[in-house]
Amino acid sequence: MTGIIHYGAGNIFSIINCLDRCGERVLMISHPDRLKKVERIVLPGVGAFDRGIEYLKKTCLYQAIKDESEKGKPILGICLGLQMFFEESEEGKQNGLGLLPGFVRKFPKEIKFPVPHMGWNTVRFYRNSRISNKIPAKSSFYFAHSFYAIPQDKKIISGTTTYGIKFASVVEKNNIIGVQFHPEKSAKNGFILIQNFLKI
């Protein structure tokens, strides 16, 4: 069973539908005690960094997610969820979860592309990994974001995307997996990626 952190993220029902298509049971998580009942966690996200972190702290999920991650429970961060894995963001003043060292930055004006980055773009997977199994090394996924993560440890970057600049669109470190795109909106490739996560 997979737990979805429920804090009003706009893409949550699309994720539920995707997991349902995979035959996965889903538990909505709005209290830390429920995290103990699931085998893996999805941290979705559309919106502001501070608002997301503040909600996690208000509901005591902030520390609970960190605790479950330290126990080795697989956790998938999607879009803002990926960004909240890191220590801080230019978007706000709140500290991130700190599961991964690094920070989040806004796309610079110099890229001369519209921000937010909206629509389909190519992800180039660097290496075979659990999350990209059976997905072509260059595949299209759906993006919707204005900020991107800069991991301190470049070895955790397993996929990149170019939008004026090259940025980390997939990160993996042991049980922690983050994707900047929306797999639940990315047709076949996104469905396969979710299936791969469910096998972890």
C-alpha positions as CSV (number, residue, x, y, z in Angstrom):
1,M,0.0,0.0,0.0
2,T,1.2,3.5,-0.9
3,G,0.6,6.6,1.2
4,I,0.0,9.9,-0.5
5,I,0.8,13.0,1.6
6,H,-2.4,15.0,1.4
7,Y,-1.9,18.8,1.8
8,G,-4.0,20.2,-1.0
9,A,-1.6,19.6,-3.8
10,G,-3.4,20.1,-7.1
11,N,-2.2,16.9,-8.8
12,I,-3.2,14.5,-6.1
13,F,-6.2,13.0,-7.8
14,S,-4.2,12.4,-11.0
15,I,-1.7,10.4,-8.9
16,I,-4.4,8.4,-7.2
17,N,-5.9,7.5,-10.6
18,C,-2.4,6.5,-11.8
19,L,-1.8,4.3,-8.8
20,D,-5.3,2.8,-9.1
21,R,-4.5,1.8,-12.7
22,C,-1.4,0.0,-11.4
23,G,-3.6,-2.0,-9.0
24,E,-2.1,-0.3,-6.0
25,R,-4.0,0.4,-2.8
26,V,-3.8,4.0,-1.7
27,L,-4.0,5.6,1.7
28,M,-4.3,9.4,2.1
29,I,-1.9,10.7,4.7
30,S,-2.8,13.7,6.8
31,H,-1.6,12.4,10.1
32,P,1.9,10.9,11.0
33,D,0.4,7.7,12.5
34,R,-0.9,6.7,9.1
35,L,2.6,6.7,7.7
36,K,3.4,3.5,9.7
37,K,0.6,1.6,7.7
38,V,2.1,2.1,4.3
39,E,5.0,0.4,2.4
40,R,6.0,3.5,0.5
41,I,5.3,7.3,0.3
42,V,4.5,9.7,-2.4
43,L,5.0,13.4,-1.7
44,P,3.3,15.3,-4.5
45,G,3.3,19.0,-5.0
46,V,2.0,22.0,-7.0
47,G,2.3,25.4,-5.4
48,A,4.6,27.3,-3.1
49,F,7.6,25.9,-1.2
50,D,6.8,27.6,2.1
51,R,3.1,26.7,2.1
52,G,4.0,23.0,1.6
53,I,6.6,22.9,4.3
54,E,4.4,24.9,6.7
55,Y,1.6,22.4,6.2
56,L,3.9,19.4,6.9
57,K,5.1,21.1,10.1
58,K,1.5,22.0,11.2
59,T,0.4,18.4,10.8
60,C,3.6,16.9,12.3
61,L,4.3,15.2,9.0
62,Y,7.6,17.1,8.6
63,Q,9.5,15.0,11.1
64,A,7.5,11.9,10.5
65,I,8.5,11.8,6.8
66,K,12.1,12.3,7.8
67,D,11.9,9.5,10.3
68,E,10.3,7.0,7.8
69,S,12.9,8.0,5.2
70,E,15.7,7.2,7.6
71,K,14.2,3.8,8.2
72,G,14.6,3.1,4.5
73,K,10.9,3.4,3.4
74,P,10.8,4.3,-0.3
75,I,9.6,7.9,-0.9
76,L,8.9,9.5,-4.3
77,G,8.8,13.3,-4.5
78,I,7.0,14.8,-7.5
79,C,7.6,18.4,-8.7
80,L,7.4,20.5,-5.5
81,G,7.7,17.3,-3.6
82,L,11.2,16.8,-5.1
83,Q,12.1,20.4,-4.2
84,M,11.0,19.9,-0.6
85,F,13.6,17.1,-0.2
86,F,16.3,19.7,-0.3
87,E,17.6,22.0,2.4
88,E,16.3,25.4,1.2
89,S,14.6,27.2,-1.7
90,E,14.9,30.7,-3.2
91,E,11.1,30.7,-3.3
92,G,10.7,30.9,0.5
93,K,12.2,31.2,4.0
94,Q,11.3,27.8,5.4
95,N,13.9,25.0,5.6
96,G,13.2,22.0,3.5
97,L,13.1,18.4,4.7
98,G,16.9,18.2,4.3
99,L,16.7,14.6,3.0
100,L,19.1,15.6,0.3
101,P,21.9,18.2,0.5
102,G,21.4,21.1,-1.9
103,F,19.1,24.0,-2.7
104,V,16.4,25.1,-5.1
105,R,16.7,28.0,-7.4
106,K,14.4,29.9,-9.8
107,F,15.1,29.8,-13.5
108,P,17.2,32.8,-14.4
109,K,15.9,35.5,-16.7
110,E,18.8,34.9,-19.0
111,I,17.4,31.7,-20.3
112,K,15.0,33.7,-22.6
113,F,12.3,31.1,-22.3
114,P,8.9,31.5,-20.7
115,V,8.8,30.8,-17.0
116,P,7.1,28.7,-15.7
117,H,8.5,25.8,-17.7
118,M,5.2,24.2,-19.0
119,G,4.7,21.3,-21.2
120,W,6.5,18.3,-22.6
121,N,10.3,18.1,-22.5
122,T,13.0,15.4,-22.8
123,V,14.5,13.7,-19.8
124,R,18.0,12.1,-20.5
125,F,18.6,9.3,-18.0
126,Y,22.3,9.0,-17.1
127,R,22.3,5.4,-15.9
128,N,20.1,2.4,-15.6
129,S,18.2,2.8,-12.4
130,R,15.2,1.3,-10.6
131,I,13.0,4.2,-11.5
132,S,13.9,4.3,-15.2
133,N,13.8,0.6,-15.9
134,K,12.2,-0.1,-19.3
135,I,12.0,3.6,-20.1
136,P,14.1,4.8,-23.1
137,A,17.3,6.8,-22.2
138,K,15.7,9.8,-23.8
139,S,12.0,10.1,-23.0
140,S,9.4,12.9,-22.9
141,F,7.7,13.9,-19.6
142,Y,5.3,16.7,-18.7
143,F,6.7,19.6,-16.7
144,A,5.1,22.5,-14.8
145,H,7.6,24.5,-12.6
146,S,9.5,27.7,-12.1
147,F,12.2,26.4,-9.8
148,Y,14.7,23.6,-10.1
149,A,16.9,21.7,-7.6
150,I,20.7,21.9,-7.5
151,P,22.0,18.8,-5.6
152,Q,25.2,19.2,-3.7
153,D,26.2,15.7,-4.6
154,K,26.1,15.4,-8.4
155,K,26.2,11.6,-8.1
156,I,22.5,11.5,-7.1
157,I,21.5,13.0,-10.4
158,S,20.1,10.2,-12.6
159,G,18.3,12.3,-15.2
160,T,18.6,15.8,-16.7
161,T,16.5,18.1,-18.8
162,T,17.5,21.2,-20.8
163,Y,15.3,24.4,-20.7
164,G,17.7,27.2,-21.5
165,I,20.0,25.6,-18.9
166,K,20.5,21.9,-18.0
167,F,19.0,20.9,-14.6
168,A,18.5,17.8,-12.6
169,S,15.1,16.4,-13.4
170,V,15.6,13.0,-11.7
171,V,17.5,12.4,-8.4
172,E,17.9,9.1,-6.6
173,K,19.7,8.3,-3.4
174,N,18.9,4.9,-1.9
175,N,15.2,4.9,-1.0
176,I,14.8,8.6,-1.9
177,I,13.6,9.3,-5.4
178,G,12.6,12.7,-6.8
179,V,11.3,13.8,-10.2
180,Q,10.8,17.4,-11.3
181,F,8.2,16.4,-13.9
182,H,4.7,14.9,-13.4
183,P,4.7,11.2,-14.1
184,E,0.9,11.1,-13.5
185,K,0.5,13.4,-16.5
186,S,3.2,11.8,-18.7
187,A,1.3,9.1,-20.5
188,K,3.0,5.7,-21.0
189,N,6.5,6.7,-19.7
190,G,5.0,8.2,-16.5
191,F,2.9,5.1,-16.0
192,I,6.0,2.8,-16.3
193,L,7.9,5.1,-13.9
194,I,5.2,4.8,-11.3
195,Q,5.2,1.0,-11.8
196,N,8.9,0.9,-11.2
197,F,8.5,2.9,-8.0
198,L,5.9,0.4,-6.7
199,K,8.5,-2.4,-7.1
200,I,11.0,-0.7,-4.8
